[in-house]
Amino acid sequence: MTVAGMTTVSPFRQGLTAAEAAAQLSADGPNALPSARRTPAVVLLLRQMAHFFALLLWGASVLALLAGMPQLAVAIVVVVLLNGGFAFAQEYRADRATQRLRELIPANVVVRRDGRRMLIGAADLVIGDLVLLEAGDRVSADLELAEVHALALNESMLTGESRPTRPRTGDRAHAGTFVTEGQAEATVVATGAHTRLAAIAKLTSEASRPPSPLSVQLRKVVKIVGGIAVAVGVVFFGLALLLGMEPGQGFLFAIGVTVALVPEGLLPTVTLSLARAAQRMATRNALVRHLEAVETLGSATFICTDKTGTLTRNEMTVAQTWAPSSSAAEVMRTAVLSSTGRMSDGKPVGDPMEVALHVEAVRLGADLEGEVTARYPFDPARRRASVLVDGRLHLKGAPDAVLPLCGAVAGAEDVLARMSDRGLRVLAVARGRTAAESELELLGLVGLYDPPRDDVAEAIWKCRNAGIKLAMITGDHPRTARAIAAEVGLLGTDEFVVTGADLPDDDAALGELLDRDGVVVARVTPEDKLRIARALRGRGHVVAMTGDGVNDGPALREADIGIAMGASGTDVAREAADLVLLDDHFTTIVAAVELGRATYANVRRSLTYHLTDNVAELTPFAVWALSGGTIPLALSVLQVLALDIGTDLLPALALGAEPANPRTMHGPARAGNLIDRRLLIRVFGVLGPAQALAEMAAFMAVLLLGGWWIGTAPSIGLLAAASGTAFGAVVLGQFANAFACRSESRWIGRIRWRSNPLLLGAIAIEAALLLLFLGLPAVSNLLGGAFPSPAGWALAALAIPVMILADTTHKTWRAKRARKAEGTHPQPDSTGPRPVMAASPPTDGRQLP
């Protein structure tokens, strides 16, 4: 019998001669990916020290030095260095994708030259070389197959297709793939920069990472605050001259005011808040490679996810066996005998489908013994594989290739249709009494599927409840992709499935086509994924793209946030991504989104806290100027700095660790500016004025009780005591402000104090610093304030109820307005998005298809 696909012996091939190989290597160069220009580490470090906010702080330190305040200058420099160094350490390996691609080319390869088998370095491989491949080898260049023996290639890292391919003579094998089964001889047709792998590397390096929403918002905040600080400094310089101050002193005074208004604590607060969120994500199996990615993921409006290994386990499982005239064990015995894949010592070896067959056969107790006398491997032409065991033929393959060889079996076509409609991969299993592949007995049909991961359906529901659109982007067959999407609940109501070949060429049309929830895109190429990310971003979406293979690198870079698989993914994908899922679990993305949204809310909390303090810091200077100098300055510039970097920093950082609100994942992510109308009203219309009022009232009361009157000069001791009281009022007011900032809608009494223990610790340290700044003579003399009297402390403590009263009144007024506008529905806590109506989450995320 002659069977297509049998192992045959071809004429012996000599390969290139040593001289020919040397000449070709001299002409083409080594088989290596082109080296990308690497950014020196020192340049990366300097970038972290020279962004807009850092430059603003550098300028403030220079101005402080010119104003004769070296302590202030040094403190600001330390802030810049610590932040820059921390960010540099976190992101040093951010651009290593191309370097990792180079590691996919093996160090050595077996070739035949001068008729002799020899081992050479992969870099010495040249066009025309004859390469000898065996199971376990990684393909080192683009090859044309000259002879194949049951060859199977895993191309998932390039194509996204989960099943091994069975190339034939004349087909191509690309660099970066590897041999899972069989042997082959192949001729090199492309090396180095001309391979398919190099083309993907070029796409990855050319794709630019867009700025994160947080960085854009912070840049706006810094420009606004910096502009205000400079403008106020100029105004105060003019007022100082009008009040008769010497130009030199007026200039130094204006510099001090400008420096005081720069929020030195804002940058470390944001950076460390993001770092803490990154640490929390790491405990939930999400490794953040770029700090700003924490918030970016929370802003995601569209998640493009792969199928294999992300939504599914990448483990084929036998879902159904139909045996019309024999037992399931007999069906599985024949299926396994005609296979080579096995589960060995608890590890899969070979084709995942065949491994699944072996596992099921063992579970059923099938007899797998027998003497194999001939094996006829699967090939695309026959679409079946067979083996002779003890003189009988055992065969499995595609139903349309096997059923015509069998006699008619009632119900076979109906069962096949039902299995196919469920998206199962169906195999027909048959047996013959002789070696001839004709007049076979159909033993049955086997349906296999790749089971979804646990809780995927619930995670998809949570994404939709959070207003996030989902799309499946996969290299698999559209029918398989559709079935899995429907099974886990991802498929949209319109059941829209499209292949990469059918996508429009125009990016605008592509974005319009895919801008829907639950779309499935199958048979995609790396270029397709890149265009999809770009098109959806062009529609205004914040796009998160998952991936695990080499082919995913460009799209991961192009997306607003790239999410790579850490367990099963390639180094290329991990290095191109912003976030790495250590467990490859889609549900981890949902947890990371929740933390990202909570981080955005926490940044707003910290910003509210800082800006409220800035109002209280600016008020003494405004009162001094508006009074024409008749009312002394309540705070010195160094006291303002002590507030910014000393007492305020830890509570602001603790607010950055505020746990997520239960409604964080209800409704779309909050869009718009970090500083919006609501925040401005709260800071400059409520909290800031209340704190400034308490501060100035305490200051004036101490002066008046000490015998001072407007227009006279207070004694040095009295002014120091009043200034210390004002300083204490600001710090104590910030105690209450810290708790008020924990929510934009709930008053302090409704917030569980112990839910953020870090804030309690920060308040305790802030109280200790207050006593240190006012009670230690060396420090108090430097800052310019004295330890208040008991009456002064009592006046300062009034700032706490004043802040609570102002905060509660404002929140109550807002709640009444909301109820009036929305009927009987109370306004949700605005630290999380507004709830939306959504169906109940699925109770069982895993169902057999």
Backbone hydrogen bonds, N-H to C=O, Kabsch-Sander energy under -0.5 kcal/mol:
donor,donor_aa,acceptor,acceptor_aa,energy
3,V,1,M,-0.6
6,M,3,V,-2.0
10,S,8,T,-0.6
21,A,17,T,-2.4
22,A,18,A,-2.2
23,A,19,A,-2.2
24,Q,20,E,-2.4
25,L,21,A,-2.5
26,S,22,A,-2.0
27,A,23,A,-1.8
28,D,24,Q,-2.8
29,G,25,L,-2.2
31,N,123,A,-2.5
32,A,30,P,-1.8
38,R,36,A,-0.5
43,V,40,P,-0.5
44,L,40,P,-1.9
45,L,41,A,-2.4
46,L,42,V,-2.3
47,R,43,V,-2.0
48,Q,44,L,-1.3
49,M,45,L,-0.9
49,M,46,L,-0.5
50,A,46,L,-0.5
50,A,47,R,-1.0
55,L,51,H,-2.9
56,L,52,F,-2.1
57,L,53,F,-2.2
58,W,54,A,-2.7
59,G,55,L,-2.5
60,A,56,L,-2.0
61,S,57,L,-2.3
62,V,58,W,-2.1
63,L,59,G,-2.5
64,A,60,A,-2.4
65,L,61,S,-2.0
66,L,62,V,-2.4
67,A,63,L,-1.9
68,G,65,L,-1.4
69,M,64,A,-2.7
73,A,69,M,-1.9
74,V,70,P,-2.7
75,A,71,Q,-2.2
76,I,72,L,-2.1
77,V,73,A,-2.1
78,V,74,V,-2.3
79,V,75,A,-1.8
80,V,76,I,-2.1
81,L,77,V,-2.6
82,L,78,V,-2.6
83,N,79,V,-2.1
84,G,80,V,-2.7
85,G,81,L,-2.7
86,F,82,L,-2.1
87,A,83,N,-2.5
88,F,84,G,-2.3
89,A,85,G,-2.2
90,Q,86,F,-1.8
91,E,87,A,-1.7
92,Y,88,F,-0.7
94,A,91,E,-1.7
96,R,93,R,-0.7
100,R,96,R,-2.1
101,L,97,A,-1.8
102,R,98,T,-1.3
103,E,99,Q,-0.7
103,E,100,R,-0.8
104,L,101,L,-1.6
105,I,102,R,-1.3
109,V,120,I,-2.6
111,V,109,V,-0.5
111,V,118,M,-2.8
112,R,130,L,-2.1
113,R,111,V,-0.5
113,R,116,R,-2.2
114,D,16,L,-2.3
115,G,14,Q,-2.7
116,R,113,R,-2.4
118,M,111,V,-2.9
120,I,109,V,-2.6
120,I,118,M,-0.5
122,A,107,A,-2.0
124,D,121,G,-1.8
125,L,122,A,-1.4
128,G,188,V,-2.1
129,D,126,V,-2.0
130,L,112,R,-0.6
131,V,129,D,-0.7
131,V,186,A,-3.4
132,L,110,V,-2.4
133,L,131,V,-0.6
133,L,184,A,-3.0
135,A,182,G,-0.7
136,G,179,V,-3.2
137,D,134,E,-2.3
139,V,177,T,-2.9
142,D,190,A,-1.8
143,L,173,A,-3.4
144,E,187,T,-2.8
145,L,143,L,-0.5
145,L,171,D,-2.8
146,A,185,E,-2.6
147,E,185,E,-2.0
149,H,183,Q,-2.8
152,A,181,E,-2.3
153,L,165,T,-2.4
154,N,178,F,-2.7
155,E,153,L,-0.8
158,L,155,E,-1.6
159,T,155,E,-3.0
160,G,156,S,-1.4
165,T,153,L,-2.8
170,G,145,L,-2.7
171,D,168,R,-2.3
173,A,143,L,-2.1
176,G,139,V,-2.2
177,T,174,H,-1.7
178,F,154,N,-1.3
179,V,137,D,-3.2
180,T,152,A,-2.5
181,E,152,A,-1.3
183,Q,149,H,-2.0
184,A,133,L,-1.8
185,E,147,E,-2.4
186,A,131,V,-2.4
187,T,144,E,-2.8
188,V,129,D,-2.3
189,V,142,D,-2.9
190,A,142,D,-1.5
194,H,191,T,-2.2
195,T,192,G,-1.6
199,A,195,T,-1.5
200,I,196,R,-1.7
201,A,197,L,-2.1
202,K,198,A,-2.2
203,L,199,A,-1.9
204,T,200,I,-2.4
205,S,201,A,-2.3
206,E,202,K,-2.1
207,A,203,L,-1.6
216,V,212,S,-2.1
217,Q,213,P,-2.4
218,L,214,L,-3.1
219,R,215,S,-2.1
220,K,216,V,-1.7
221,V,217,Q,-2.5
222,V,218,L,-3.0
223,K,219,R,-2.1
224,I,220,K,-2.5
225,V,221,V,-3.1
226,G,222,V,-3.0
227,G,223,K,-2.5
228,I,224,I,-2.5
229,A,225,V,-2.6
230,V,226,G,-2.4
231,A,227,G,-2.5
232,V,228,I,-2.9
233,G,229,A,-2.1
234,V,230,V,-2.2
235,V,231,A,-2.4
236,F,232,V,-2.6
237,F,233,G,-1.8
238,G,234,V,-2.0
239,L,235,V,-2.3
240,A,236,F,-2.5
241,L,237,F,-1.7
242,L,238,G,-2.1
243,L,239,L,-1.8
244,G,241,L,-1.5
245,M,240,A,-2.5
250,G,246,E,-3.3
251,F,247,P,-2.5
252,L,248,G,-2.1
253,F,249,Q,-2.5
254,A,250,G,-2.4
255,I,251,F,-2.4
256,G,252,L,-2.3
257,V,253,F,-2.2
258,T,254,A,-2.5
259,V,255,I,-2.8
260,A,256,G,-2.2
261,L,257,V,-1.6
262,V,258,T,-0.8
262,V,259,V,-0.7
264,E,262,V,-2.1
266,L,263,P,-1.8
267,L,263,P,-0.6
269,T,265,G,-1.7
270,V,266,L,-2.6
271,T,267,L,-2.7
272,L,268,P,-2.5
273,S,269,T,-1.8
274,L,270,V,-2.4
275,A,271,T,-2.1
276,R,272,L,-2.4
277,A,273,S,-2.2
278,A,274,L,-2.4
279,Q,275,A,-2.2
280,R,276,R,-2.3
281,M,277,A,-2.4
282,A,278,A,-2.0
283,T,279,Q,-1.5
284,R,280,R,-0.6
284,R,281,M,-1.1
285,N,282,A,-1.6
286,A,281,M,-2.4
287,L,580,V,-3.4
288,V,286,A,-0.6
289,R,578,D,-3.2
290,H,578,D,-0.9
293,A,290,H,-1.9
294,V,291,L,-1.9
296,T,292,E,-2.0
297,L,293,A,-2.3
298,G,294,V,-1.0
299,S,295,E,-1.0
299,S,296,T,-0.9
300,A,297,L,-1.3
301,T,542,V,-2.4
302,F,542,V,-1.7
303,I,469,K,-2.7
304,C,302,F,-0.5
304,C,544,A,-3.2
305,T,303,I,-0.7
305,T,471,A,-2.9
310,T,307,K,-1.3
311,L,307,K,-1.6
312,T,307,K,-2.1
313,R,451,P,-2.3
317,T,449,Y,-2.6
319,A,317,T,-0.6
319,A,447,G,-2.6
320,Q,447,G,-1.8
322,W,445,L,-3.2
323,A,321,T,-0.6
331,V,327,S,-1.8
332,M,328,A,-2.5
333,R,329,A,-2.1
334,T,330,E,-2.0
335,A,331,V,-2.1
336,V,332,M,-2.4
337,L,333,R,-2.6
338,S,334,T,-1.6
339,S,336,V,-2.0
342,R,349,V,-2.4
344,S,342,R,-0.7
344,S,347,K,-2.9
345,D,343,M,-0.5
347,K,344,S,-1.9
349,V,342,R,-2.8
355,V,351,D,-2.3
356,A,352,P,-2.1
357,L,353,M,-1.8
358,H,354,E,-2.1
359,V,355,V,-2.4
360,E,356,A,-2.1
361,A,357,L,-2.3
362,V,358,H,-2.4
363,R,359,V,-2.1
364,L,360,E,-2.0
365,G,361,A,-0.6
365,G,362,V,-0.9
366,A,361,A,-2.6
368,L,366,A,-0.7
372,V,370,G,-0.7
373,T,371,E,-0.6
373,T,388,L,-2.6
374,A,388,L,-1.0
376,Y,386,S,-3.1
379,D,384,R,-0.5
383,R,379,D,-3.2
385,A,396,K,-2.8
386,S,376,Y,-2.4
387,V,394,H,-2.0
388,L,374,A,-2.9
389,V,387,V,-0.6
389,V,392,R,-2.7
390,D,371,E,-2.2
392,R,389,V,-1.9
393,L,432,G,-1.5
393,L,434,T,-0.5
394,H,387,V,-2.6
395,L,430,A,-2.5
396,K,385,A,-2.3
397,G,428,A,-1.6
398,A,383,R,-2.3
401,A,398,A,-1.9
402,V,398,A,-1.3
403,L,399,P,-2.7
405,L,402,V,-1.8
406,C,403,L,-1.8
407,G,440,L,-1.2
412,A,409,V,-1.8
415,V,411,G,-2.4
416,L,412,A,-2.6
417,A,413,E,-2.2
418,R,414,D,-2.3
419,M,415,V,-2.6
420,S,416,L,-2.4
421,D,417,A,-2.5
422,R,418,R,-1.2
423,G,420,S,-1.9
424,L,419,M,-2.0
425,R,448,L,-2.6
426,V,424,L,-0.7
427,L,446,V,-2.6
428,A,397,G,-2.9
429,V,444,G,-2.6
430,A,395,L,-2.7
431,R,441,E,-2.2
432,G,393,L,-2.6
438,S,436,A,-1.6
440,L,405,L,-2.6
441,E,431,R,-3.2
442,L,440,L,-0.6
443,L,429,V,-2.1
443,L,441,E,-0.7
444,G,429,V,-1.7
445,L,322,W,-1.9
446,V,427,L,-2.6
447,G,320,Q,-3.2
448,L,425,R,-2.4
448,L,446,V,-0.5
449,Y,317,T,-2.8
453,R,311,L,-3.1
456,V,453,R,-1.5
459,A,455,D,-2.1
460,I,456,V,-2.5
461,W,457,A,-2.0
462,K,458,E,-2.2
463,C,459,A,-2.1
464,R,460,I,-2.2
465,N,461,W,-2.6
466,A,462,K,-1.3
467,G,464,R,-1.8
468,I,463,C,-2.5
469,K,301,T,-2.5
469,K,467,G,-0.5
471,A,303,I,-2.0
472,M,519,V,-2.3
473,I,305,T,-2.8
473,I,471,A,-0.6
474,T,472,M,-0.6
474,T,521,V,-2.6
475,G,160,G,-0.6
481,A,477,H,-2.6
482,R,478,P,-2.6
483,A,479,R,-2.0
484,I,480,T,-2.1
485,A,481,A,-2.5
486,A,482,R,-2.5
487,E,483,A,-2.3
488,V,484,I,-2.3
489,G,485,A,-0.6
490,L,485,A,-2.0
491,L,485,A,-1.7
492,G,518,G,-2.2
495,E,492,G,-1.6
497,V,495,E,-0.6
498,V,520,V,-2.7
500,G,522,A,-2.3
502,D,499,T,-1.2
503,L,500,G,-1.3
510,L,506,D,-2.3
511,G,507,D,-2.7
512,E,508,A,-2.1
513,L,509,A,-2.2
514,L,510,L,-2.2
515,D,511,G,-1.4
516,R,514,L,-2.8
518,G,470,L,-2.3
519,V,470,L,-0.9
519,V,516,R,-0.7
520,V,496,F,-1.9
521,V,472,M,-3.3
522,A,498,V,-2.6
522,A,520,V,-0.5
523,R,476,D,-1.3
524,V,474,T,-1.5
529,K,525,T,-2.1
530,L,526,P,-2.0
531,R,527,E,-2.3
532,I,528,D,-2.6
533,A,529,K,-2.2
534,R,530,L,-2.0
535,A,531,R,-3.0
536,L,532,I,-2.4
537,R,533,A,-1.9
538,G,534,R,-1.9
539,R,535,A,-0.7
539,R,536,L,-0.6
540,G,537,R,-1.8
541,H,536,L,-1.8
543,V,541,H,-0.8
544,A,302,F,-2.9
545,M,561,I,-2.1
546,T,304,C,-2.8
547,G,563,I,-1.7
551,N,157,M,-2.5
552,D,549,G,-1.3
553,G,550,V,-1.4
556,L,552,D,-2.3
557,R,553,G,-1.7
558,E,554,P,-2.1
559,A,555,A,-2.3
560,D,543,V,-0.8
561,I,543,V,-1.9
563,I,545,M,-3.3
564,A,562,G,-0.5
564,A,579,L,-2.7
565,M,547,G,-1.4
566,G,564,A,-0.5
566,G,581,L,-3.3
567,A,581,L,-0.7
570,T,548,D,-3.0
574,R,570,T,-2.2
575,E,571,D,-2.7
576,A,572,V,-1.7
577,A,573,A,-1.1
578,D,562,G,-2.2
579,L,562,G,-2.5
580,V,287,L,-2.7
581,L,564,A,-3.2
582,L,285,N,-2.2
582,L,580,V,-0.8
583,D,285,N,-0.7
584,D,581,L,-0.8
586,F,310,T,-1.1
588,T,585,H,-1.1
589,I,585,H,-0.6
589,I,586,F,-1.2
590,V,586,F,-1.0
591,A,587,T,-1.8
592,A,588,T,-2.2
593,V,589,I,-2.6
594,E,590,V,-2.2
595,L,591,A,-2.1
596,G,592,A,-2.5
597,R,593,V,-2.6
598,A,594,E,-2.4
599,T,595,L,-2.1
600,Y,596,G,-1.8
601,A,597,R,-2.1
602,N,598,A,-2.3
603,V,599,T,-2.4
604,R,600,Y,-1.8
605,R,601,A,-2.0
606,S,602,N,-2.7
607,L,603,V,-2.6
608,T,604,R,-2.7
609,Y,605,R,-2.4
610,H,606,S,-2.6
611,L,607,L,-2.7
612,T,608,T,-2.1
613,D,609,Y,-1.5
614,N,610,H,-1.9
615,V,611,L,-1.8
616,A,612,T,-1.6
617,E,613,D,-2.1
618,L,614,N,-2.4
619,T,615,V,-1.9
621,F,617,E,-0.5
621,F,618,L,-0.5
622,A,618,L,-2.1
623,V,619,T,-3.0
624,W,620,P,-2.2
625,A,621,F,-2.2
626,L,622,A,-3.0
627,S,623,V,-1.9
628,G,625,A,-1.5
629,G,624,W,-2.7
630,T,627,S,-1.3
640,V,636,S,-1.9
641,L,637,V,-2.0
642,A,638,L,-2.2
643,L,639,Q,-1.9
644,D,640,V,-2.3
645,I,641,L,-2.8
646,G,641,L,-0.7
646,G,642,A,-1.1
647,T,642,A,-1.9
648,D,643,L,-2.2
650,L,646,G,-0.5
652,A,648,D,-2.0
653,L,649,L,-2.2
654,A,650,L,-2.5
655,L,651,P,-2.1
656,G,652,A,-1.1
657,A,654,A,-1.4
658,E,655,L,-1.5
664,T,661,N,-2.4
666,H,663,R,-1.8
667,G,465,N,-3.0
667,G,665,M,-0.6
676,D,674,L,-0.9
680,L,676,D,-2.5
681,I,677,R,-2.5
682,R,678,R,-2.1
683,V,679,L,-2.6
684,F,680,L,-2.7
685,G,681,I,-1.6
686,V,681,I,-0.5
686,V,682,R,-0.6
687,L,682,R,-2.8
688,G,683,V,-2.3
690,A,686,V,-2.0
691,Q,687,L,-2.3
692,A,688,G,-2.5
693,L,689,P,-2.7
694,A,690,A,-2.2
695,E,691,Q,-2.3
696,M,692,A,-2.8
697,A,693,L,-2.5
698,A,694,A,-2.0
699,F,695,E,-2.2
700,M,696,M,-2.8
701,A,697,A,-2.4
702,V,698,A,-2.0
703,L,699,F,-1.9
704,L,700,M,-2.9
705,L,701,A,-2.7
706,G,702,V,-1.3
707,G,704,L,-1.5
708,W,703,L,-2.4
711,G,630,T,-0.9
712,T,709,W,-2.2
719,L,715,S,-2.6
720,A,716,I,-2.2
721,A,717,G,-2.2
722,A,718,L,-2.5
723,S,719,L,-2.7
724,G,720,A,-2.4
725,T,721,A,-2.0
726,A,722,A,-2.4
727,F,723,S,-2.5
728,G,724,G,-2.4
729,A,725,T,-2.4
730,V,726,A,-2.1
731,V,727,F,-2.2
732,L,728,G,-2.8
733,G,729,A,-2.3
734,Q,730,V,-1.9
735,F,731,V,-1.2
736,A,732,L,-1.3
737,N,733,G,-2.3
738,A,734,Q,-2.5
739,F,735,F,-1.2
740,A,736,A,-2.3
741,C,737,N,-2.4
742,R,739,F,-1.0
743,S,740,A,-1.2
750,R,747,W,-2.1
751,I,748,I,-1.5
752,R,750,R,-0.5
755,S,752,R,-1.1
756,N,753,W,-1.1
759,L,756,N,-1.1
760,L,756,N,-1.1
761,G,757,P,-2.1
762,A,758,L,-2.4
763,I,759,L,-2.5
764,A,760,L,-1.9
765,I,761,G,-2.1
766,E,762,A,-2.5
767,A,763,I,-2.3
768,A,764,A,-1.8
769,L,765,I,-2.6
770,L,766,E,-2.1
771,L,767,A,-1.9
772,L,768,A,-2.0
773,F,769,L,-3.2
774,L,770,L,-1.8
775,G,771,L,-2.5
776,L,772,L,-1.9
779,V,776,L,-0.7
780,S,776,L,-2.9
781,N,777,P,-2.8
782,L,778,A,-1.2
783,L,779,V,-2.6
784,G,780,S,-2.6
785,G,780,S,-1.4
786,A,720,A,-2.5
793,W,789,S,-2.7
794,A,790,P,-2.1
795,L,791,A,-2.3
796,A,792,G,-2.6
797,A,793,W,-2.5
798,L,794,A,-0.8
798,L,795,L,-0.7
799,A,796,A,-1.7
800,I,797,A,-1.6
802,V,798,L,-1.9
803,M,799,A,-2.2
804,I,800,I,-2.3
805,L,801,P,-2.8
806,A,802,V,-2.3
807,D,803,M,-2.6
808,T,804,I,-2.7
809,T,805,L,-2.5
810,H,806,A,-2.1
811,K,807,D,-2.3
812,T,808,T,-2.5
813,W,809,T,-2.3
814,R,810,H,-2.3
815,A,811,K,-2.4
816,K,812,T,-2.1
817,R,813,W,-2.1
818,A,814,R,-2.4
819,R,815,A,-2.5
820,K,816,K,-2.2
821,A,817,R,-2.1
822,E,818,A,-2.4
823,G,819,R,-0.9
825,H,822,E,-1.0
832,G,829,D,-1.8
847,Q,845,G,-0.5
